[in-house]
């Protein structure tokens, strides 16, 4: 362990492990179904689809990869761009009020890139019309098929234009990911897929956003919340003020943290987390769990790609990667420093649990 992993840092991460229900599938404290896990955290980054499914699975009792796919197929979890311009799993009923708060800033933040790609307002309106026509009546289309419809409609999808068209339609509440076809999700109309969303007034929505974030991720600061949610700091503070009576307060090293009332620290443990997991991506400042001098070992080149991580007692101590072979799933561990015998055995159990989630054998080392 790094010498800088102080008692205060350990306290924060032990509480975050508990709040996020990390590894709870093994001790019975997890949600009983994938929808309950996503409901608890409100949003879980899902850019890496395979890893995101494990992120839900390791927090859900007896979950398998197939049960996460089933939850996406029946609409009890949806995948979209609710904030930060990044894909997340969210509860279907919460997506619209989240986007009502976050979409304006996300749209403004992509204007320059759209101009660079030559995507005009006319292109976006035409893509919207094509999506409605192509998906009406509950139809679902794969990414390739929907992009082909755009192309047939005279809207070039060359380069990154296709991705930005889809993301824009997601942010503007026209489409959402639907059932899985093969290894990828199809697209459906949000109006068809989520016919009865929760509708909240602005201040109520800000309060709901804050309460759900701090309960599912706390202890965290208001700046963590503002970064995570794509809200301005002013709006984040408004949300915290509305939600304040639902939260507990903790002061650590002069900083104010908010969390679920009555939350108890998690017991020491070893976990195999996916890349882009909320344990790191849920906070603007991540050095409670990841020593700054080791950050590039998890995010090489600071290029936005997060490796899968080995977490021991709340501290990121290494990375791991999976390879699918005919013999099953092969795991390669890359600890920052050699692991002790007990930690190696605990990580082996965590990986065996992961193989069970995939319903695959572990390939020989």
N, C-alpha and C positions, 0 to 999 in steps of 0.2 A: 504494500500500500504506500501511497505517496505521503511524505512527511507533512505536506500541507493540508492533508485531509483532516481538518480540525474537528473538535467536538461539536461546534456549532454547525459545520457543514454536514456532519453525520446526522445530527438531529433533524436538519431540514430534509435530507434525502430519505431518512427512515420514515418521516411523515409523508413524503411524496409517494414512496413505494406503497404505503398503506392507502393513501387517498386514491391512487390510480389502480389499486387492487392488482398490482403486479404479482404474478405467480400464484394468485389466489385459487386458480383451478386445482392446485394440488392440496390445498388445505380446507376446501369446502366453503370458503367465504366469498367465492366469486358469484357473479350474476348467473342465473340459471339458464340464460339464453343470450345469444349475441346481441339482440336488440337491447337488452337490459344493460349490457356493458357500454354500448355506444350512448345510450340514454344517460348513463352516469357521467361519462366524460364530455358529453355534448358533441364534440367533434374530435376525430382521430385522423391524423394525416394518413392519406392513402395513395400517395404518389406511386409508391412501389406496391403493386397490387398483391403480390405473393407475401411480402413482408407485412403489409397492413392486415391481411387475414390472420396471420400469426399474432399480431398485436392485439386483435380482438380475442383470439383463441386462448392466449396465455392468461387472460383475465376472466375467462368464462368457463364454468364448470362443465367438464366432459365434452368441450367443444372439439370439433374436427374441422378440417379445411372444408369438407363437404357441407357441414352445418352452416358455415359462414356463407358459402355460395348459395345455399338454400334461403338464407335470410335476405340476401340480395335479390334472389329470384322472386320471393313473395312480397318484397317491398317493405319489410320490417326494418331494413337498413337501406339508406340510399347513399350514393357516392356522387359528389358534385364539387363545385368550386365555391364554398361558402365564405372564404376569407383568404387573404394573402395571395390570391391568384393560384392557390394550390389545392389539389384534390384532397378531400376528406370524406370519411364516413360520418354521416349525421343521422339523427332520427328524422324520419320523413316529415313529421308534423312540425318540426322546428326549422326546416330549411328556409321557408319563405320569410319569416320574420328576421332570421339572421341576415339574409340577403338584402332585406329592406334597409338594414343598417350599414352593411359593408359594401354593397354593389357600387354606389356612386364613386367612392374612392378607388376601388379596383378598376372601374372603367376609365377613370381619368389617368390612372397610372399606366395604362396600356396604350394610350392615344399615340404617343410617339412611335412605339413599335408598330402599331397598325399603319401609320403613315409611311414608315419605312418599307412595309410590306405591300403598300399600295392598296390597302383595304379601305374603301370609302364607305360613307354612310349608306350609299346605294347598295353596295355589296352586302353589307350587314342586314339591310332590310330585305334584300332578295333572298339571302340565306335563311332568314326567319320564315319567309313565306314558303320556301322549299321544304323546310323542316316540318312546318305545320301540314303541308300537303302530303308529305311522304310518311308521316307518323300518325296521322289522324286515324281515329277509330281504334286506338289501342295497339297499333302496329309498333314493332321494334325492329331497328336496323343496326347492323354492326357499324363500327366506325368506317370501315372501307366502303360499305354500301351507302352510308349517308353522305360521305365525301363524294362518291360517284354521282349521287343525285345533285349535289352542288355543282359539280363539274358539268353535268348534262344541262344544268340550268344557266350555264354561262358564267359561273363564278369559279375562277381558278383556285385550286387548292394546292398549288405548287409550293414547295419549301415548307415554311411554317405557317402559311396562310390557313391551311386546313385546321391545324390545332387552334389557332386564334379565333377562327370562326366558331368552332365547337365551344371553346371556353366562353366566348362572348354570349352565345345562346344559353349556356349554363348560368352565367352570372345574371343575365337579364330574365331568368326564370322561365325560359321557353322549353329547355330540354334538361334531362337528367339521365344518369346511367340507369339501366334497367337490368333485365335478366342476363346471366352469363351464357355466352355462346362459345363453346370450345374453351379457350383459356382467356377470353376477353369478354367484357360487358358490352351489351348493346345499348342503344339510346332509345328513349321513349319521351313523349311529351310530359312535362311536369304536371300539367293540368289533369291528364289521364291517370298518371301514376300516383299522385297524391291529391285526391279530390277533396279532402277535408283537412286542410292545414290549420294550425293554430294562428290566429290573427291577434296580434298584440299592439297596443298603442306604443308610441316611440319610447316614452320613459319607462313603461312597463317592460318593453323588450330589452332596453339597456340594463335594467335591474336583473332580468332573467339571465341575460348573457353573463353578467358579472357573477351572480350567485352560482350558476352551473359551472363556470370556469373554476372559481376558487374552491368549491366543494369537490370537484373532480380532480383538481391539479394542485391545490394548496398544500403547504404554504407557498404563496407567490406574492409578488408585489403588484401594485397597480400598473407599473410600467411593463411588467411581464404580460399582464392582461391586455394592455393596449397593443403591444406588439403582436401577441397571439391572435387577437380578434380583428385586426385591421382597423380598429377604431382610433380616433384621435385621443390624445391623453385627456383632453377635456371631457369627451364623451365617456371614456373609461372611468374617470372619476365620478361622473354623474351616475353611471351604472353601479359603481361601488357604494355610493351614498344611498341609492335606492335599496340595494341588497344588504346593507350593513347589518341590519338586525337578524339576518339569517346566517351570519358568519362570526367566527372567532378571530381574535387578533393575537399576533405574536410579534414581539420585537426581538430582532437578532442583529447584533453589531450595529445598532442604531437605525436599522431599516425596518419598515413596517410590512409585515406579512399577514395574509388573510387565508383562512382555511375553514374546513368544516368543524362545527362545534363538537367537542368530545372525541376528536380524532386521536387515536393512539399510534405511536410509532410501530412500524412493522418489525418483526423479529429479524435478526440477521439471516441472510440467505444469499444464494447464488442463482442468477437468472441469465438466460440466453434471450436477449431482446433483439427484435428486428431493427433494420435500419429505419431512420426517420421516425422512430418511436416517440410517443408523447413524453416519455421520461426525459428526453433531451429537447425535442422540438416544442415542448409545451411552455418554454420559458425563453425570454430574451437573453438572460444571463444564465449560463449553464455551468459555471465553475463550481457549483455546489457538488455536482456529480462527476464532472470531468475537469481534471487539472488543466489549466490553460496551456501548459507546455506540452500536453499530449493531445490537444485538440486536432492537430493536423493528422494524427494517426487514425482518427475517426472520420474526419472530413479532409481527405488528402487534397492539397492544393487549394483548400477553401472554395471548392467548385460547386458546393451545394449538394454533393452526394454523400450521404451518411452511411457508413458501414454498419453491419450488425454488430452488437456490442455484448461483451461479457461484463456483467454487473455483479459485484460482490459487496454485500452490506451497503448498498446504495452508491458505490463508487464504480465508475467505468474503469476496468483494469485490462481491457483488451478487446479485440474484435474477433469475429468468426465469419466464415462463409460456408455456404452449402453448395453442393454439386449433385445434381440428380443423375444417377447411373442406373444401369440395368439391375444392379444388385440392391438398389435402394438409394437412400440419401447419405451422401458422404459429407462429413463435417471437418473443416480445417480450423483449428483454434490458433489465434495469434495474440497471446497475452503480451502486455507491455514488458512484464517481468515474469520469470518462471513462477508458475502457480504451485502452492504447497499441495501435499498429497490429499488433504481433506477437501481443498477447493477443487482440485482436479476431479475428485469423485463426485462432488456436488454439481459441477458443470456437466459431467457425463450424464448424471441423472436428468439435468435440464434438457440436454440434447436428446436423450431417449424419450422424454416427454414430447419434444418437438416432433420426432419421428412418428410417435403415436398420433399426434395431431394430424400429420399428413397421411396416416394409415399406411405407412411404408416401413420396411425394415431399414435398419442402419447398415450402410455398406461397410465392409471391412476396412480398417485403417490402412 
